[in-house]
Amino acid sequence: MPDAAAQRQPSLDPSWDFDSPAEVAASQALDSANPPAEPALQDVGLGQSQPAEMMDAAWKEVMDALQSELSGPTFQNYLRHVRPLRLTSDRLTLSAPSDFVKDWLMRRFARRMEETLEQFLGRPVILAFQIVSPDDNNIAAEAKAPATLPATPAAPLVVPEVAPATPEVAPPPVQHQQPTTKIEAPTKRTRREEGKDDKFEEFEDFSSPLNKKYTFDNFIVGRSNYVSHAAAWAVANAPAKGQYNPLFFYGGVGLGKTHLMQAIGHHINKVRGNPVEIAYVSGENFLYQVVRCIREDKMTAFRRRYRNVDVWLVDDIQYICNAERTEVEFFHIFNTLYDQGKQIVICSDKPPKDLQLTESRLISRFEWGLISYVEPPDLEHRIAILQRRAQLENVQVPGEVLTFLAEKIRSNIRSLEGALTRLLAMASIEHRRINLDLAAETVRYYSTSEAETVKIGVETIIEVVAEHFKIGVGDLLGKKRNKEIVMPRQVAMFLAREMGNMSYPDIGRAFDRDYTTVIHSYEKVKAELKRDTTLRGAISEIRSRAHARA
């Protein structure tokens, strides 16, 4: 339960002499209206220019991502005059109608835009801006209409359907509709008039809109995330009523933490009869809010505003670490909301005990509820995610292509979906069939951290395969020909090729077999993977155990 310290009011000095590097950087950014560590604004022209069609497709992906997160007026006011000018191997140059728009985009959306570009292009890309008047932009737009992906490519995209994988779609109740209750915008009055202050109404970053795609309907449940999904579903149906308050998700980048968090917000808005005030904010934006309100003497309004929300969703809490004043404000808001019986959901890239927090009392607060680890998806789960994404895109993709992508892109769901998006764009733009050759080209764009190239020793592979199938290593390497031995032996040869990156002759020597036998084994297992879900699950488990020992 909360301790007495939770009831103390914060005693922040409203002066601007911040001590933490993060808060100093935020304050300096507000002085210059620029974010910290902004990349150079001129297009230095590094790298070779990419085709205009690829640039337009990449920009369309960015616009789609931002449009789902921004209200219509905001999108129109800030982005309607922004155009892609040049794409090189490591930089996308955009036009901006003014320094104000450029600064606003860099401060609020540079990271999001660069993440989307990296997912789509398969490599890191930074943003650069060139100030171009709206009139000049319109002239350029008339000369070159914005490119869109062809509705129907010349080469047919219809190919054999994939067999369904066992991970199931999330089990929301019978009616699956988009939320009809609009989440309150920061400047809109709600039932809590007495808790607000006109001085704070102009503060635009109080709560970010929820991404309309991040619902329970669109979340694919597998072995890696079913506990986290169940907890999120329980909270969404009974916020602050059970033991999951706060609900703390942690895990690597792009594994679905933000999706689950925002799905909670969407569902609460859909099922609750009365208006619900939901505040969704990133740790980085919260830090900026604190610094800005201290500088502008708005802390009283700031505290009132946050302490009157019903559900508080905080993403990437790690960004407030070592920002002392921000942590203190967060601590007191947390305690107030908790004492009032309000639901708190937090996401982080690491568990509470590993967060470098100055306000150590926050760690114990985070541990009051449920801490849920969102694991990387296994092979079967990754295939199911790709199947769902292809279904949403209304494109049939060969099972062998989805399996290939799922085997090669293992780091996170975001990169996995980005690889499929890039593959579909290449097929459409270049009028090519979706096949393994195109998939191999797509994977080459991804870094070794995403397209996994870690080599596993053949001895490790043999040991893990033998353990999984409950046979002896001697039998696996011996001459027995019964089915219970031959199939595991073929799996071990297949994985030696896939995970050990070994040549066929080297594998043959390791197993005391002719290399033609190795080729036959590899091709046989590869063919079986397309139709045998049990084998896919077994190989996924063997991979995981082999990597754990590597």
C-alpha positions in Angstrom: 0.0 0.0 0.0 1.1 3.6 -0.5 3.3 5.0 2.3 3.1 8.3 4.0 5.6 9.9 1.6 3.1 9.5 -1.1 0.9 12.2 0.5 3.6 14.9 0.4 3.2 17.7 -2.1 6.1 18.3 -4.5 8.3 21.2 -3.6 9.8 22.1 -6.9 11.6 25.3 -7.3 9.9 27.0 -10.4 13.2 28.4 -11.6 14.9 27.1 -14.7 18.1 25.9 -13.3 17.6 22.2 -14.1 20.2 19.8 -12.9 19.7 16.6 -14.9 21.1 16.5 -18.5 17.7 15.4 -19.9 15.9 18.3 -18.4 18.6 20.8 -19.4 18.4 19.5 -23.0 14.6 19.8 -23.0 14.9 23.4 -21.7 17.5 24.3 -24.3 15.3 22.8 -27.0 12.4 25.0 -25.8 14.7 28.0 -26.0 15.6 27.3 -29.6 12.4 25.5 -30.6 14.6 22.7 -31.7 14.9 19.2 -30.3 18.2 18.1 -28.8 20.7 16.4 -31.2 18.8 17.6 -34.3 20.5 16.3 -37.5 21.9 18.8 -39.9 19.2 20.5 -41.8 20.9 20.8 -45.2 20.8 17.8 -47.6 24.4 16.9 -47.7 23.7 14.3 -50.4 25.4 11.4 -48.8 24.8 8.1 -50.6 23.3 7.4 -53.9 19.9 8.7 -54.7 17.1 6.1 -54.6 14.3 5.8 -57.2 11.5 8.3 -56.9 9.0 5.5 -56.7 10.7 4.0 -53.6 10.9 7.5 -52.0 7.2 8.1 -52.6 6.3 4.7 -51.2 8.4 5.3 -48.1 6.8 8.7 -47.6 3.3 7.2 -48.0 4.2 4.8 -45.2 5.3 7.6 -43.0 2.1 9.6 -43.7 -0.1 6.6 -43.0 1.6 6.1 -39.7 1.3 9.8 -38.7 -2.3 10.2 -39.9 -3.4 7.4 -37.6 -1.9 9.3 -34.6 -2.9 12.9 -35.4 -6.3 14.6 -35.5 -7.5 15.8 -38.9 -6.9 19.5 -38.3 -3.4 19.0 -36.9 -2.5 16.7 -39.8 -3.7 19.3 -42.3 -2.1 22.3 -40.6 1.3 20.8 -40.3 1.8 18.1 -42.9 -0.2 19.1 -46.0 2.7 21.2 -47.4 5.5 18.7 -46.5 6.9 16.8 -49.4 9.7 14.3 -49.9 12.5 15.9 -52.0 15.3 13.3 -52.1 16.1 9.9 -50.7 19.6 8.6 -50.4 21.0 5.5 -48.7 20.9 7.2 -45.3 18.9 10.4 -45.5 15.4 11.6 -46.5 15.2 15.3 -47.3 11.8 16.8 -46.8 10.4 20.2 -47.7 8.9 22.3 -44.9 6.9 25.5 -45.4 8.5 27.3 -42.4 11.0 26.9 -39.6 8.1 26.6 -37.2 6.7 23.5 -39.0 10.2 22.0 -39.3 10.9 22.5 -35.6 7.5 21.1 -34.6 8.0 18.0 -36.7 11.5 17.5 -35.4 10.5 17.9 -31.8 7.4 15.7 -31.8 7.7 13.2 -34.7 11.3 12.8 -35.9 11.9 9.6 -34.0 8.5 8.2 -35.1 9.2 9.1 -38.7 12.7 7.6 -38.7 11.5 4.4 -37.1 8.8 4.0 -39.8 11.4 4.7 -42.5 13.8 2.1 -41.0 11.0 -0.5 -40.8 10.1 0.1 -44.5 13.5 0.6 -46.0 15.4 -1.9 -43.8 18.1 0.5 -42.8 18.6 3.5 -40.6 17.6 6.8 -42.3 17.8 10.3 -40.7 15.6 13.3 -41.7 16.8 16.5 -43.2 14.7 19.5 -44.0 14.8 22.2 -46.6 12.5 25.3 -46.2 10.3 25.7 -49.3 7.4 28.1 -49.5 4.0 26.6 -49.9 3.6 28.2 -53.3 6.8 26.6 -54.6 5.7 23.3 -53.1 2.3 23.5 -54.9 4.0 24.2 -58.2 6.3 21.2 -57.7 3.3 19.1 -56.7 1.5 20.0 -59.9 4.5 19.1 -62.0 4.8 15.8 -60.2 1.6 14.5 -58.6 2.1 12.5 -55.4 2.8 8.9 -56.3 0.6 6.2 -55.0 1.1 2.5 -55.1 -0.7 0.9 -58.1 -3.9 -0.8 -57.1 -3.2 -3.8 -59.3 0.4 -4.6 -60.4 1.2 -5.9 -63.8 2.4 -9.2 -62.4 -0.3 -11.1 -60.5 0.0 -11.1 -56.8 -2.4 -14.0 -56.3 -0.6 -17.1 -55.2 -1.4 -20.3 -53.2 -2.8 -19.5 -49.8 -0.9 -20.3 -46.7 -1.9 -22.8 -44.1 -3.2 -21.2 -40.9 -0.8 -21.2 -38.0 -1.9 -22.1 -34.5 -1.5 -18.8 -32.7 -4.9 -17.4 -32.4 -6.3 -13.9 -32.7 -7.1 -12.2 -29.5 -10.4 -13.2 -27.9 -12.4 -9.9 -27.5 -16.2 -10.3 -27.1 -18.7 -10.7 -29.7 -19.0 -7.2 -31.1 -15.8 -6.0 -32.8 -16.3 -2.3 -33.7 -14.0 0.6 -33.6 -14.5 2.8 -30.5 -17.3 5.3 -30.9 -16.5 7.4 -27.9 -14.0 10.0 -28.9 -11.0 10.4 -26.6 -11.0 13.9 -25.3 -8.6 16.2 -27.0 -6.4 18.2 -24.7 -8.3 21.5 -25.2 -11.8 20.1 -24.9 -13.8 20.6 -21.7 -15.1 17.5 -20.0 -17.2 16.8 -16.9 -14.2 17.7 -14.7 -14.5 21.4 -15.3 -13.5 22.2 -11.7 -10.2 20.4 -12.1 -9.0 22.4 -15.0 -7.3 25.7 -15.6 -7.7 27.9 -18.6 -4.0 28.6 -18.4 -3.3 25.0 -19.2 -5.8 24.5 -22.0 -3.3 25.8 -24.5 -0.8 23.0 -23.6 -1.2 20.8 -26.7 0.9 17.8 -25.6 -1.1 16.8 -22.6 -2.4 13.6 -24.2 -1.5 12.1 -27.5 -4.3 10.4 -29.6 -4.4 6.6 -29.7 -3.5 4.8 -32.9 -6.7 3.5 -34.3 -4.9 0.3 -35.5 -3.8 -0.6 -32.0 -6.9 -2.6 -30.9 -7.4 -6.0 -29.4 -9.0 -7.1 -32.7 -5.7 -6.5 -34.4 -3.5 -8.1 -31.8 -2.1 -11.6 -32.5 -1.8 -13.8 -29.4 1.0 -16.4 -29.2 3.0 -18.2 -26.6 5.3 -15.2 -26.2 2.6 -12.7 -25.2 -0.5 -14.5 -24.0 0.1 -13.6 -20.3 0.5 -9.9 -21.2 -2.5 -10.0 -23.4 -4.7 -11.6 -20.7 -3.6 -9.0 -18.2 -4.3 -6.2 -20.6 -7.8 -7.7 -21.4 -8.6 -7.9 -17.7 -7.6 -4.3 -17.1 -9.6 -3.1 -20.1 -12.7 -4.8 -18.8 -12.3 -3.8 -15.2 -9.8 -0.9 -14.8 -8.4 -0.5 -11.3 -10.7 -3.2 -10.0 -8.3 -6.1 -9.7 -4.7 -6.7 -8.7 -3.2 -5.3 -11.9 -2.7 -1.7 -10.9 -0.3 -0.6 -12.0 0.1 -2.8 -15.0 3.8 -2.7 -16.1 4.8 -4.1 -19.5 8.5 -4.4 -20.3 10.4 -5.9 -23.2 12.4 -5.1 -26.3 11.5 -2.6 -29.1 8.7 -3.5 -31.4 7.2 -6.5 -29.5 3.7 -5.1 -29.0 3.8 -3.3 -25.6 2.4 -0.1 -27.0 -0.2 -2.0 -29.0 -1.5 -3.6 -25.8 -1.4 -0.4 -23.9 -3.4 1.5 -26.5 -5.8 -1.4 -27.0 -6.7 -1.0 -23.3 -7.6 2.7 -23.9 -9.7 1.9 -27.0 -11.6 -0.9 -25.2 -12.3 1.2 -22.1 -13.7 4.0 -24.3 -15.9 1.5 -26.2 -17.5 -0.3 -23.3 -17.8 2.3 -20.6 -21.2 4.1 -20.6 -19.9 7.4 -19.0 -17.2 9.6 -20.6 -13.7 8.4 -19.6 -10.7 10.7 -19.5 -7.7 8.8 -20.8 -4.3 10.3 -20.9 -1.7 8.6 -23.1 1.8 10.1 -23.0 5.3 9.0 -23.7 8.0 9.4 -21.0 9.8 11.8 -23.3 6.8 14.0 -23.8 6.0 14.0 -20.1 9.6 15.3 -19.4 9.0 18.1 -21.9 5.7 18.9 -20.3 7.3 19.2 -16.9 10.1 21.4 -18.1 7.8 23.6 -20.1 5.3 24.1 -17.3 8.1 24.9 -14.8 9.4 27.6 -17.2 6.0 29.0 -17.9 4.8 28.8 -14.3 2.0 26.4 -15.1 2.7 23.7 -12.6 -0.5 24.1 -10.6 -2.6 23.6 -13.8 -0.3 20.8 -14.9 -0.9 18.9 -11.6 -4.6 19.5 -11.6 -4.9 18.3 -15.2 -3.1 15.0 -14.7 -4.7 14.3 -11.4 -8.2 14.3 -12.9 -7.7 11.6 -15.5 -9.4 8.2 -15.1 -6.8 6.1 -17.0 -3.1 7.0 -17.3 -1.1 5.3 -20.1 2.6 6.0 -19.9 4.8 4.7 -22.7 8.6 4.4 -22.6 8.9 5.4 -19.0 12.7 4.9 -19.2 13.0 8.4 -20.8 12.3 10.1 -17.4 15.2 8.3 -15.7 17.7 10.6 -14.0 15.5 13.6 -14.7 15.0 14.5 -11.0 12.2 17.0 -11.2 10.3 15.0 -13.7 10.6 11.9 -11.5 9.2 13.8 -8.5 6.2 15.1 -10.5 5.6 11.6 -11.8 5.8 10.2 -8.3 3.2 12.5 -6.9 0.8 12.2 -9.8 1.2 8.4 -9.6 0.3 8.3 -5.9 -2.7 10.6 -6.3 -4.2 8.6 -9.1 -3.5 5.3 -7.3 -5.2 6.6 -4.1 -8.2 7.7 -6.2 -8.6 4.2 -7.6 -7.5 5.2 -11.2 -5.9 2.7 -13.5 -2.2 3.2 -14.4 -0.5 1.3 -17.3 3.2 1.7 -17.9 5.6 0.4 -20.7 9.4 0.2 -20.5 12.2 -1.5 -22.3 13.5 -3.0 -19.0 11.9 -4.2 -15.7 11.5 -1.7 -12.8 14.5 -3.0 -10.9 16.8 -2.1 -13.8 15.5 1.4 -14.4 18.1 4.0 -13.4 15.6 6.2 -11.4 16.8 9.0 -9.0 13.4 8.7 -7.3 13.9 5.1 -6.1 10.5 5.0 -4.4 9.0 4.8 -7.9 10.4 1.3 -8.3 8.4 0.0 -5.4 5.3 1.7 -6.8 5.7 -0.1 -10.1 5.9 -3.4 -8.2 2.6 -2.9 -6.5 0.7 -4.4 -9.4 1.6 -6.8 -12.2 4.9 -6.8 -14.0 4.6 -8.6 -17.4 7.4 -9.4 -19.7 6.5 -9.3 -23.4 8.8 -11.9 -25.1 10.0 -12.0 -28.7 7.7 -14.1 -30.8 8.6 -17.6 -31.8 8.6 -18.8 -35.4 5.0 -20.0 -35.4 3.9 -16.7 -33.9 5.8 -14.7 -36.4 4.3 -16.6 -39.3 0.8 -15.9 -37.8 1.6 -12.2 -37.6 2.7 -12.1 -41.2 -0.4 -14.0 -42.3 -2.6 -11.4 -40.5 -0.7 -8.5 -42.0 -1.0 -10.0 -45.5 -4.8 -10.5 -44.9 -5.2 -6.8 -43.9 -3.3 -5.8 -47.0 -5.7 -8.1 -49.0 -2.8 -9.8 -50.7 -2.1 -13.6 -50.8 1.5 -14.4 -50.1 3.0 -17.9 -50.5 3.5 -19.8 -47.3 7.2 -20.4 -48.1 7.7 -16.6 -48.4 6.1 -15.9 -45.0 8.1 -18.7 -43.4 11.3 -17.4 -45.0 10.7 -13.9 -43.6 9.7 -15.2 -40.2 12.9 -17.3 -40.0 15.2 -14.4 -41.0 13.6 -11.5 -39.2 13.5 -12.5 -35.5 14.3 -9.3 -33.6 10.9 -7.8 -33.2 7.4 -7.6 -34.7 7.9 -4.1 -36.0 10.8 -5.1 -38.2 9.0 -8.2 -39.3 6.0 -6.3 -40.5 8.2 -3.7 -42.1 9.9 -6.4 -44.1 6.6 -7.6 -45.4 5.5 -4.1 -46.2 8.8 -3.5 -48.1 8.4 -6.8 -50.0 4.8 -5.9 -51.1 6.0 -2.4 -52.2 8.8 -3.8 -54.2 6.4 -6.3 -55.9 4.0 -3.5 -56.7 6.5 -0.9 -57.8 8.8 -3.2 -59.8 5.9 -5.4 -61.2 7.4 -8.6 -59.8 5.9 -11.8 -58.4 6.1 -12.4 -54.7 8.5 -15.4 -54.4 11.5 -16.5 -52.4 13.9 -14.5 -54.7 12.1 -11.3 -53.9 12.0 -12.2 -50.2 15.7 -12.8 -50.2 16.3 -9.4 -51.7 14.1 -7.8 -49.0 15.9 -9.5 -46.2 19.3 -8.2 -47.4 18.2 -4.7 -46.6 17.9 -5.5 -42.9 20.8 -5.3 -40.5 22.4 -8.3 -38.9 20.6 -7.5 -35.6 17.3 -7.9 -37.4 18.1 -10.5 -40.1 19.7 -12.9 -37.8 23.1 -14.2 -38.8 24.4 -15.6 -35.5 26.3 -18.8 -36.1 25.5 -21.7 -33.8 28.0 -24.5 -33.5 27.0 -27.9 -35.0 27.8 -29.6 -31.7 25.2 -27.4 -30.0 22.6 -28.1 -32.7 23.2 -31.9 -32.5 22.9 -31.9 -28.7 19.7 -29.8 -28.6 18.0 -31.8 -31.4 18.9 -35.1 -29.6 17.4 -33.8 -26.4 14.3 -32.5 -28.0 13.5 -35.8 -29.7 14.7 -37.8 -26.7 17.3 -39.9 -28.6 21.0 -40.3 -28.0 23.7 -38.3 -29.8 25.3 -41.5 -30.9 22.1 -42.6 -32.6 21.7 -39.2 -34.3 25.2 -39.5 -35.8 25.0 -43.3 -36.4 23.8 -45.5 -39.2 20.3 -46.4 -37.9 17.6 -45.9 -40.6 14.4 -46.1 -38.6 12.0 -43.2 -38.8 12.4 -42.1 -35.2 16.1 -41.5 -35.9 16.1 -40.4 -39.6 13.7 -37.5 -39.1 15.6 -35.8 -36.2 18.9 -36.4 -38.1 17.4 -34.5 -41.1 16.3 -31.7 -38.8 19.8 -31.4 -37.4 21.3 -31.2 -40.9 18.7 -28.6 -41.8 19.5 -26.5 -38.8 23.2 -26.8 -39.3 22.7 -25.2 -42.7 20.3 -22.6 -41.4 21.8 -21.7 -38.0 25.4 -22.6 -38.5 25.7 -21.3 -42.0 27.7 -24.4 -42.9 28.4 -25.7 -46.4 26.9 -29.0 -47.5 30.3 -30.8 -47.5 31.1 -29.5 -44.0 27.7 -30.7 -42.7 28.4 -34.1 -44.4 31.7 -34.4 -42.6 30.1 -33.5 -39.3 27.4 -36.3 -39.7 29.7 -38.7 -41.6 27.4 -38.5 -44.6 27.8 -37.7 -48.3 27.0 -34.1 -49.1 24.2 -35.2 -51.5 22.5 -36.9 -48.5 22.7 -33.5 -46.7 21.1 -31.7 -49.6 18.3 -34.2 -49.7 17.7 -33.8 -46.0 17.7 -30.1 -46.2 15.3 -29.9 -49.0 13.0 -32.5 -47.4 12.7 -30.6 -44.1 12.3 -27.3 -46.0 9.4 -28.8 -47.9 7.8 -30.3 -44.8 7.9 -26.9 -43.0 5.4 -25.5 -45.5 2.6 -27.9 -44.4 3.6 -29.3 -41.0 2.8 -27.0 -38.2 4.0 -29.5 -35.6 7.4 -29.6 -37.2 7.5 -25.8 -37.4 6.8 -25.6 -33.7 9.5 -28.2 -32.9 12.1 -26.4 -35.0 11.2 -23.1 -33.4 11.7 -24.5 -29.9 15.0 -26.1 -30.9 16.2 -22.8 -32.3 15.4 -21.0 -29.1 17.2 -23.6 -26.9 20.2 -23.6 -29.2 20.5 -19.8 -29.1 20.1 -19.9 -25.3 23.2 -22.1 -25.1 25.3 -20.2 -27.7 
